[in-house]
Amino acid sequence: MPAKQRSFRVEGVVLSHTDYGEADRFLNIYTRQLGKVRVLAKGVRKVRSRKAGHLEPFTRSNLQLARGRDLFILTQAEAIEPHLRLSEDLVLLASASYIIELVERFTAEEEDNLPLYKLLVDSLGRLTAGDDPDIVHRYFEMRMLDYTGFR
């Protein structure tokens, strides 16, 4: 992304969120273009918010971000793959949470890694499709260590 561009679109997977104030939420998102970023989503906790359903953990979304002084501000969100099945089954939820936690711990802010993003999207898709979680874990761990340079 050019440094001078104030507003731009990215594709990303919501890793986690933290409530802030009455109606706002901080999101950790792993994006295809920027890597891991911290984003402020204003008003997303309000009952009538149109963005709330598109910003749940494990959801792959198209996002419109604006560059603020210190961090990015979310202006629009549209879900591509919500991965609803992951939140319905406790084993799948634990598996997806494990994968997300590895991505959060092994990556630095705003350091793009396209192969890791594709691996993350593919692994969440495999869990949703019903593949064996243990096999998905081991494959993800080995590939992620390769892509981040720790292997």
KOLKOLGU-92883 format. One line per 2 residues: number of its first residue (from 1); their letters; for each residue x, y, z of N, C-alpha, C, O, CB. Coordinates in steps of 0.05 Angstrom, whole numbers, always signed. Glycine has a CB too. Layout:
N
NUM	A	X,Y,Z,X,Y,Z,X,Y,Z,X,Y,Z,X,Y,Z | ...
END
This chain:
151
1	MP	+17,-24,+0,+0,+0,+0,+17,+25,+0,+36,+27,+16,-19,+0,+24 | +12,+44,-17,+27,+69,-17,+22,+83,+9,+0,+83,+20,+19,+86,-41
3	AK	+43,+96,+20,+41,+109,+46,+22,+134,+45,+11,+141,+65,+69,+118,+55 | +18,+146,+22,+2,+170,+20,-28,+165,+17,-44,+183,+21,+11,+187,-4
5	QR	-35,+140,+11,-63,+133,+8,-77,+133,+35,-70,+118,+53,-65,+106,-6 | -98,+149,+38,-112,+152,+63,-133,+130,+68,-136,+121,+90,-125,+179,+65
7	SF	-147,+122,+47,-168,+102,+49,-163,+80,+28,-157,+86,+5,-196,+115,+46 | -166,+56,+36,-161,+33,+18,-176,+9,+27,-185,+7,+49,-130,+28,+16
9	RV	-178,-11,+8,-192,-36,+13,-171,-58,+17,-150,-59,+4,-211,-44,-10 | -177,-76,+36,-160,-99,+41,-178,-123,+46,-202,-121,+51,-141,-95,+66
11	EG	-166,-147,+43,-180,-171,+50,-166,-183,+74,-141,-184,+75,-180,-192,+25 | -181,-192,+94,-168,-202,+118,-186,-221,+134,-210,-223,+130,-160,-179,+135
13	VV	-173,-234,+153,-186,-253,+171,-184,-240,+199,-163,-232,+208,-172,-281,+171 | -207,-239,+213,-208,-227,+240,-196,-248,+259,-206,-271,+261,-238,-220,+248
15	LS	-175,-240,+273,-162,-258,+292,-174,-256,+319,-181,-276,+332,-132,-251,+293 | -178,-231,+329,-189,-227,+356,-200,-199,+358,-196,-182,+340,-168,-233,+378
17	HT	-215,-194,+380,-225,-167,+385,-225,-161,+415,-226,-179,+431,-254,-164,+373 | -224,-135,+421,-224,-125,+448,-243,-102,+449,-241,-83,+433,-196,-117,+458
19	DY	-262,-103,+468,-281,-81,+471,-267,-56,+481,-248,-57,+497,-304,-89,+490 | -276,-33,+470,-264,-7,+477,-287,+13,+480,-302,+18,+461,-243,+2,+456
21	GE	-289,+26,+503,-310,+45,+507,-338,+32,+507,-341,+8,+512,-308,+67,+485 | -358,+49,+501,-385,+39,+501,-393,+24,+476,-407,+4,+478,-404,+62,+505
23	AD	-384,+32,+453,-393,+20,+428,-371,+12,+409,-377,+2,+388,-412,+39,+415 | -346,+17,+416,-324,+12,+397,-310,-15,+404,-314,-26,+425,-304,+35,+398
25	RF	-294,-23,+386,-279,-48,+389,-253,-47,+374,-252,-38,+351,-297,-72,+379 | -231,-56,+387,-206,-60,+373,-205,-88,+361,-213,-107,+374,-181,-55,+392
27	LN	-196,-90,+336,-195,-115,+322,-166,-121,+314,-152,-103,+305,-213,-116,+297 | -157,-146,+317,-132,-155,+306,-140,-170,+280,-155,-190,+282,-115,-173,+326
29	IY	-130,-161,+258,-137,-173,+232,-112,-180,+217,-93,-165,+216,-154,-153,+215 | -111,-204,+206,-89,-212,+188,-98,-208,+160,-115,-222,+150,-80,-242,+193
31	TR	-86,-188,+146,-94,-181,+119,-75,-192,+98,-52,-198,+104,-96,-151,+117 | -86,-195,+75,-70,-204,+52,-49,-184,+44,-26,-192,+37,-89,-210,+28
33	QL	-55,-158,+45,-38,-137,+35,-18,-126,+56,+4,-119,+49,-54,-115,+24 | -27,-125,+81,-11,-111,+102,+0,-129,+124,+16,-121,+140,-27,-90,+115
35	GK	-9,-154,+125,-1,-172,+147,-20,-166,+170,-43,-160,+167,+28,-167,+155 | -9,-169,+195,-26,-165,+219,-28,-135,+225,-8,-121,+227,-14,-181,+243
37	VR	-53,-126,+228,-58,-98,+235,-78,-97,+258,-94,-114,+262,-68,-82,+211 | -76,-75,+273,-95,-69,+294,-113,-47,+284,-104,-26,+274,-81,-60,+321
39	VL	-139,-51,+285,-159,-33,+273,-179,-25,+294,-187,-41,+311,-173,-47,+249 | -188,+0,+293,-209,+10,+310,-235,+9,+294,-237,+23,+274,-203,+38,+321
41	AK	-255,-5,+304,-282,-6,+291,-301,+10,+309,-309,+1,+330,-292,-36,+288 | -307,+33,+300,-325,+51,+315,-354,+43,+313,-364,+38,+291,-321,+80,+306
43	GV	-368,+42,+335,-396,+37,+336,-405,+9,+330,-428,+4,+326,-410,+55,+317 | -386,-10,+328,-392,-37,+320,-407,-53,+342,-420,-73,+335,-366,-52,+313
45	RK	-407,-44,+367,-421,-58,+388,-449,-48,+392,-464,-58,+409,-406,-55,+414 | -457,-28,+376,-485,-18,+378,-504,-40,+367,-496,-55,+350,-488,+8,+363
47	VR	-528,-40,+377,-547,-61,+369,-554,-59,+339,-557,-79,+326,-573,-57,+385 | -555,-35,+328,-562,-31,+300,-538,-30,+281,-541,-22,+258,-578,-6,+298
49	SR	-515,-37,+291,-491,-36,+274,-493,-55,+250,-499,-79,+254,-466,-42,+291 | -487,-46,+227,-487,-63,+203,-461,-78,+199,-460,-98,+184,-492,-46,+178
51	KA	-440,-70,+213,-414,-82,+210,-409,-106,+229,-392,-122,+224,-392,-62,+215 | -425,-108,+250,-419,-127,+272,-417,-156,+262,-398,-169,+270,-440,-125,+293
53	GH	-435,-165,+246,-435,-193,+237,-412,-199,+218,-405,-223,+215,-460,-199,+224 | -400,-179,+206,-378,-183,+187,-351,-184,+201,-330,-188,+188,-379,-162,+166
55	LE	-351,-179,+227,-326,-176,+242,-322,-195,+265,-308,-190,+284,-323,-148,+252 | -335,-219,+263,-332,-239,+283,-305,-254,+279,-295,-255,+256,-356,-259,+283
57	PF	-293,-265,+300,-269,-281,+297,-272,-303,+276,-294,-315,+274,-260,-292,+324 | -251,-309,+262,-249,-329,+240,-262,-320,+214,-260,-335,+194,-262,-355,+250
59	TR	-275,-297,+213,-289,-288,+189,-269,-275,+170,-253,-258,+177,-311,-268,+196 | -271,-284,+145,-255,-272,+123,-272,-250,+110,-295,-256,+102,-245,-293,+102
61	SN	-262,-225,+109,-278,-203,+100,-263,-184,+82,-238,-183,+83,-289,-188,+124 | -278,-170,+66,-267,-147,+51,-271,-122,+69,-294,-118,+79,-281,-143,+23
63	LQ	-250,-107,+74,-252,-85,+92,-243,-59,+79,-224,-59,+63,-235,-91,+117 | -256,-37,+86,-248,-11,+77,-235,+2,+102,-248,+6,+122,-272,+7,+66
65	LA	-209,+9,+100,-195,+21,+123,-187,+49,+116,-181,+56,+93,-171,+4,+130 | -186,+66,+136,-176,+93,+134,-152,+96,+153,-153,+86,+175,-198,+115,+140
67	RG	-132,+109,+143,-108,+112,+160,-112,+135,+179,-115,+158,+170,-83,+116,+142 | -111,+130,+205,-113,+150,+225,-85,+159,+234,-66,+152,+221,-129,+140,+249
69	RD	-84,+175,+255,-58,+184,+264,-40,+161,+274,-17,+158,+265,-61,+204,+287 | -52,+144,+291,-36,+122,+303,-44,+95,+293,-28,+76,+294,-39,+123,+332
71	LF	-69,+91,+284,-78,+65,+276,-98,+67,+253,-106,+89,+245,-90,+50,+300 | -107,+44,+244,-126,+43,+222,-154,+44,+234,-159,+34,+256,-123,+18,+205
73	IL	-173,+57,+219,-201,+58,+227,-218,+44,+206,-215,+50,+182,-210,+88,+231 | -234,+26,+215,-252,+11,+197,-276,+28,+189,-290,+39,+206,-261,-15,+211
75	TQ	-281,+30,+163,-304,+45,+154,-325,+28,+141,-349,+35,+142,-295,+66,+134 | -318,+5,+129,-337,-14,+118,-327,-42,+121,-303,-47,+123,-342,-7,+88
77	AE	-345,-61,+121,-338,-90,+123,-359,-106,+109,-383,-101,+110,-336,-99,+153 | -349,-127,+94,-367,-145,+80,-355,-173,+82,-332,-178,+73,-370,-136,+50
79	AI	-369,-191,+94,-360,-219,+98,-358,-234,+72,-376,-232,+55,-378,-234,+118 | -336,-248,+68,-332,-266,+45,-338,-295,+54,-354,-308,+41,-303,-264,+34
81	EP	-325,-303,+75,-329,-330,+87,-333,-327,+117,-314,-322,+131,-305,-349,+80 | -357,-331,+127,-361,-327,+156,-352,-351,+173,-349,-348,+197,-390,-322,+161
83	HL	-349,-375,+162,-340,-399,+177,-358,-403,+201,-349,-407,+223,-311,-396,+186 | -384,-403,+197,-404,-406,+219,-402,-433,+232,-407,-435,+256,-432,-402,+208
85	RL	-394,-453,+218,-393,-480,+229,-372,-482,+251,-374,-499,+269,-386,-501,+207 | -351,-465,+250,-330,-466,+270,-340,-459,+298,-330,-469,+318,-307,-447,+263
87	SE	-360,-441,+300,-370,-433,+326,-392,-452,+337,-401,-449,+360,-381,-405,+325 | -401,-471,+320,-422,-489,+329,-411,-515,+342,-426,-528,+357,-439,-497,+305
89	DL	-386,-522,+336,-374,-546,+347,-350,-539,+364,-333,-524,+355,-366,-565,+323 | -350,-549,+389,-329,-541,+408,-301,-550,+399,-282,-535,+403,-335,-553,+435
91	VL	-299,-573,+387,-273,-583,+377,-263,-565,+354,-239,-558,+354,-275,-613,+368 | -280,-558,+336,-273,-541,+314,-266,-513,+324,-247,-500,+314,-295,-539,+293
93	LA	-281,-503,+343,-275,-477,+355,-247,-476,+368,-232,-457,+364,-296,-470,+376 | -241,-497,+383,-214,-499,+395,-192,-501,+374,-171,-489,+377,-213,-523,+414
95	SA	-197,-516,+353,-177,-519,+332,-172,-493,+318,-149,-485,+313,-186,-540,+312 | -194,-479,+311,-191,-453,+297,-178,-432,+315,-161,-416,+306,-218,-443,+287
97	SY	-184,-433,+341,-172,-415,+360,-142,-420,+363,-127,-401,+365,-185,-417,+388 | -134,-445,+362,-106,-452,+363,-91,-441,+339,-69,-429,+342,-103,-482,+365
99	II	-102,-444,+316,-90,-434,+291,-87,-403,+292,-67,-392,+285,-106,-443,+266 | -109,-390,+300,-109,-361,+302,-88,-351,+322,-74,-332,+318,-137,-351,+310
101	EL	-86,-365,+345,-67,-358,+365,-38,-360,+355,-21,-343,+361,-70,-375,+390 | -32,-381,+340,-6,-384,+328,+1,-360,+309,+23,-349,+310,-3,-410,+312
103	VE	-19,-352,+293,-14,-330,+275,-9,-304,+291,+9,-289,+284,-38,-326,+256 | -24,-300,+312,-21,-275,+328,+7,-275,+341,+19,-254,+342,-43,-273,+349
105	RF	+16,-297,+351,+41,-298,+366,+66,-298,+348,+87,-288,+356,+42,-323,+383 | +64,-309,+324,+88,-313,+307,+91,-290,+286,+110,-291,+271,+86,-339,+293
107	TA	+73,-271,+285,+75,-250,+265,+79,-223,+278,+70,-218,+301,+51,-250,+247 | +92,-205,+264,+96,-177,+273,+75,-159,+260,+64,-166,+239,+125,-168,+267
109	EE	+71,-136,+272,+52,-116,+261,+61,-107,+233,+85,-101,+229,+49,-92,+280 | +42,-105,+215,+46,-94,+188,+70,-106,+173,+84,-91,+159,+49,-64,+190
111	ED	+73,-132,+175,+93,-146,+160,+79,-167,+143,+71,-188,+152,+114,-160,+179 | +75,-160,+117,+58,-177,+100,+72,-203,+94,+97,-205,+92,+52,-162,+74
113	NL	+56,-224,+92,+66,-251,+86,+43,-265,+71,+27,-279,+83,+74,-266,+112 | +42,-263,+45,+20,-274,+29,+18,-304,+31,-5,-314,+34,+25,-266,+0
115	PL	+40,-319,+31,+37,-349,+35,+24,-356,+61,+8,-375,+63,+64,-362,+32 | +30,-341,+83,+18,-347,+109,-11,-340,+109,-27,-355,+120,+33,-332,+131
117	YK	-19,-318,+96,-47,-311,+94,-63,-333,+79,-84,-341,+87,-50,-284,+79 | -52,-342,+56,-65,-363,+41,-67,-389,+58,-88,-403,+57,-50,-369,+15
119	LL	-46,-395,+73,-47,-419,+90,-68,-416,+112,-82,-436,+118,-19,-423,+103 | -71,-393,+124,-91,-388,+144,-119,-391,+133,-136,-405,+145,-88,-360,+155
121	VD	-124,-379,+110,-151,-381,+97,-157,-410,+90,-179,-420,+94,-152,-363,+72 | -137,-424,+79,-140,-452,+71,-146,-470,+95,-163,-488,+94,-116,-462,+56
123	SL	-131,-465,+117,-134,-482,+141,-162,-478,+154,-175,-497,+162,-113,-475,+161 | -171,-453,+155,-198,-448,+166,-219,-460,+148,-240,-471,+158,-203,-418,+169
125	GR	-215,-460,+122,-233,-472,+103,-234,-502,+106,-255,-515,+105,-226,-465,+75 | -211,-515,+111,-210,-544,+115,-224,-552,+140,-238,-572,+141,-180,-553,+115
127	LT	-221,-536,+162,-235,-542,+187,-265,-540,+182,-280,-557,+192,-226,-523,+209 | -274,-520,+168,-302,-516,+163,-313,-539,+146,-336,-548,+149,-307,-489,+148
129	AG	-297,-549,+127,-305,-571,+109,-306,-598,+123,-318,-617,+112,-286,-572,+85 | -295,-600,+147,-297,-625,+162,-272,-642,+161,-273,-665,+169,-319,-640,+151
131	DD	-249,-631,+152,-224,-647,+153,-216,-652,+182,-225,-638,+200,-202,-632,+138 | -199,-672,+186,-190,-679,+213,-174,-656,+225,-154,-648,+214,-173,-705,+212
133	PD	-183,-645,+248,-169,-623,+260,-139,-628,+266,-123,-610,+264,-183,-614,+285 | -132,-652,+275,-105,-658,+281,-87,-656,+257,-64,-646,+259,-102,-687,+293
135	IV	-96,-666,+234,-80,-664,+210,-78,-635,+201,-56,-626,+192,-93,-681,+187 | -99,-620,+203,-99,-592,+196,-79,-577,+214,-64,-560,+204,-127,-579,+198
137	HR	-79,-583,+240,-60,-570,+258,-31,-575,+250,-15,-556,+247,-65,-580,+287 | -24,-601,+247,+4,-607,+241,+13,-595,+215,+35,-584,+213,+7,-638,+240
139	YF	-4,-596,+195,+3,-584,+169,+7,-554,+173,+26,-542,+162,-18,-590,+148 | -11,-541,+187,-9,-512,+191,+16,-505,+206,+30,-486,+199,-34,-501,+206
141	EM	+22,-519,+227,+46,-514,+243,+71,-515,+227,+88,-497,+228,+48,-533,+266 | +74,-536,+211,+99,-540,+195,+101,-518,+173,+123,-506,+170,+99,-567,+182
143	RM	+80,-513,+159,+80,-492,+138,+85,-465,+150,+100,-449,+139,+54,-492,+122 | +72,-459,+173,+75,-432,+185,+104,-428,+194,+115,-406,+191,+56,-430,+209
145	LD	+116,-448,+206,+145,-446,+213,+162,-441,+189,+181,-425,+191,+154,-471,+228 | +156,-453,+167,+171,-447,+142,+167,-418,+133,+187,-405,+127,+162,-466,+120
147	YT	+142,-409,+133,+136,-382,+122,+146,-360,+140,+151,-338,+131,+107,-380,+118 | +148,-365,+166,+157,-344,+185,+187,-345,+190,+198,-327,+203,+142,-346,+210
149	GF	+200,-366,+181,+229,-368,+184,+238,-380,+210,+262,-377,+217,+241,-341,+181 | +221,-394,+224,+229,-406,+249,+237,-436,+247,+246,-447,+266,+206,-404,+269
151	R	+233,-448,+224,+239,-476,+221,+268,-479,+212,+277,-502,+208,+220,-489,+200
END
